[in-house]
Amino acid sequence: MSERTICAVATPPGRGGIGVIRLSGPDTRAIAESITGALPLPRQAVLRRFSDADGQTIDEGLVLWFPGPHSFTGEDVAELQGHGGPVVMDRLLQAMLAAGAELAEPGEFSERAFLNGRMDLTRAEAIADLIEAGSEAAAKAAMRSLEGAFSNTIHELVDQVMTLRVHLESSIDFVDEP
C-alpha cells in the first residue's frame, strides 16, 4: 500500500452533467469527510454538500465510500460525483489537495490496483485499451481482456506446459552409472 493519498478527476475534461473525482490512499476517509461532512455506509451513494476548508459550499452531489481492501485499488477509496463543470471540478480537486491529497499520475489508480493484487497486468492494460477503443470491436476485445479471458487463456497454457514438463521429466530414464 502506498503512503500517498491521491486524487484525480475521473471524467473527461469539459462540461458535462456529472463530474467524478476519486480519492485513494490512507488519508481518504479524513479528506473525504473534511469535504462531505460524513461518509455513507460502504458502497452506498448518499447526497451531500461538498465544502472547502473555509466551509464554503462548492457543490452538492453524491459521495460513495469503498473501504479497502474491497475497492478498485485495494485501498480506501471515495468517489465524489458532482456537477460536471470545469470550475466545480477544479474547486473540488483543489479542496482535496488542500486537505492533504496529491494529484494522481495518469494510470496511477490502475497501477495501485495491480500492485495491491486486485488485478493482473493484462487486466490493468485492458482498462487503457477500453478507454482508448476506437471501435465497437476494439471495445469488446478490451472488455473480454478486462473480464479475464486473456489471463485465463495464459494460465491454461502455463498449466498445460507444466503438465507436459512433468510428463517429460518423469519419462526420462536417468542413468545412475557414469
Sequence and secondary structure as in RCSB ss.txt:
>XXXX:A:sequence
MSERTICAVATPPGRGGIGVIRLSGPDTRAIAESITGALPLPRQAVLRRFSDADGQTIDEGLVLWFPGPHSFTGE
DVAELQGHGGPVVMDRLLQAMLAAGAELAEPGEFSERAFLNGRMDLTRAEAIADLIEAGSEAAAKAAMRSLEGAF
SNTIHELVDQVMTLRVHLESSIDFVDEP
>XXXX:A:secstr
  SS EEEE S SS  S EEEEEESTTHHHHHHHHHSS  STT  EEEEEE TT  EEEEEEEEEE TTSSSSSS
 EEEEEE   HHHHHHHHHHHHHTT EE  TTHHHHHHHHTTSS HHHHHHHHHHHH  SHHHHHHHHHHHTTHH
HHHHHHHHHHHHHHHHHHHHH    S  
